[in-house]
Structures are given as C-alpha cells and as structure tokens.
C-alpha cells in the first residue's frame, strides 16, 4: 500500500526524487498509437473481448460495452432454486 501511495504521489508531482531528471522519461517507452492499433485486434481476441476476424472499429465505448458484457453474470446465476 505504501508503494501504491508513493507511486501516485510521484505521478501527480506531490513527491519528487532528487536527481530524477537523470533517468529516462517513462512515457517515451509507451507504444505509439500506430503500434497499438496494429496489435489491438489480436490482443482483444486473446483476452476474449473480440472474435477472430472481427474487424469492427474499436473505441472506448465499444471496449466498455464488451467488457461489461463479459463481466455480467448470466440471468439467474447465483439465485436460489
């Protein structure tokens, strides 16, 4: 919990690390959007949020709807008989 709090404080700039400017900018290590788009389809199939061959455009709304669908229990699940 301590490390999570420290990470948040570092992220927001409420805490600083002496000489940290000597280290690489972590954001430079992120994938470009073009790289993400190229890999997104296979990743979504791998995690079960898309079917193979599904070429539908993918955005935040679609992601949320598919994720909610996967996380919602089927009707009657968990109800006493």
C-alpha positions as CSV (number, residue, x, y, z in Angstrom):
1,X,0.0,0.0,0.0
2,X,2.9,2.3,0.8
3,X,4.4,1.8,-2.7
4,X,1.0,2.4,-4.4
5,X,0.6,5.7,-2.4
6,X,4.2,6.7,-3.3
7,X,3.6,5.9,-7.0
8,X,0.5,8.1,-7.0
9,X,2.4,11.0,-5.3
10,X,5.2,10.7,-7.8
11,X,2.8,10.6,-10.7
12,X,1.0,13.8,-9.6
13,X,4.2,15.6,-8.7
14,X,3.5,15.9,-5.0
15,X,6.7,14.0,-4.3
16,X,10.0,14.4,-6.1
17,X,13.1,12.3,-6.3
18,X,16.5,14.1,-6.2
19,X,18.3,13.8,-9.5
20,X,15.4,12.0,-11.1
21,X,15.9,14.1,-14.3
22,X,18.9,11.9,-15.0
23,X,16.5,8.9,-15.7
24,X,14.6,8.3,-18.9
25,X,11.1,9.6,-19.3
26,X,8.9,6.6,-18.8
27,X,6.3,7.9,-21.3
28,X,8.9,7.6,-24.1
29,X,8.7,3.8,-23.6
30,X,5.0,3.7,-24.4
31,X,3.9,2.2,-27.8
32,X,2.8,4.7,-30.4
33,X,-0.9,4.6,-31.3
34,X,0.0,3.1,-34.7
35,X,1.7,0.2,-33.0
36,X,-1.2,-0.2,-30.6
37,X,-3.7,-0.3,-33.5
38,X,-1.6,-2.9,-35.3
39,X,-1.6,-5.2,-32.2
40,X,-5.1,-4.4,-30.8
41,X,-7.1,-6.9,-32.8
42,X,-5.0,-9.9,-31.8
43,X,-4.9,-8.8,-28.2
44,X,-8.7,-8.4,-28.0
45,X,-9.2,-11.9,-29.3
46,X,-6.6,-13.2,-26.9
47,X,-8.4,-11.7,-23.9
48,X,-11.9,-12.7,-25.1
49,X,-13.2,-9.2,-26.0
50,X,-13.4,-9.9,-29.7
51,X,-13.9,-12.8,-32.1
52,X,-11.3,-13.9,-34.6
53,X,-11.9,-11.9,-37.9
54,X,-13.8,-9.2,-36.1
55,X,-12.7,-6.0,-37.9
56,X,-15.2,-3.6,-36.3
57,X,-13.8,-0.3,-35.3
58,X,-12.8,-0.3,-31.6
59,X,-13.1,2.7,-29.3
60,X,-13.6,3.3,-25.6
61,X,-17.4,2.9,-25.8
62,X,-17.1,-0.5,-27.6
63,X,-14.4,-1.6,-25.1
64,X,-16.7,-0.7,-22.1
65,X,-19.7,-2.5,-23.6
66,X,-17.8,-5.7,-24.4
67,X,-16.1,-5.7,-21.0
68,X,-19.4,-5.1,-19.2
69,X,-20.9,-8.0,-21.2
70,X,-18.1,-10.3,-20.2
71,X,-18.3,-9.3,-16.5
72,X,-22.1,-9.5,-16.2
73,X,-23.4,-12.8,-14.8
74,X,-26.0,-14.6,-16.9
75,X,-29.6,-14.3,-15.8
76,X,-30.5,-16.5,-12.9
77,X,-26.8,-17.0,-11.9
78,X,-26.5,-17.2,-8.2
79,X,-30.2,-17.2,-7.4
80,X,-31.6,-19.9,-5.1
81,X,-33.6,-22.6,-6.8
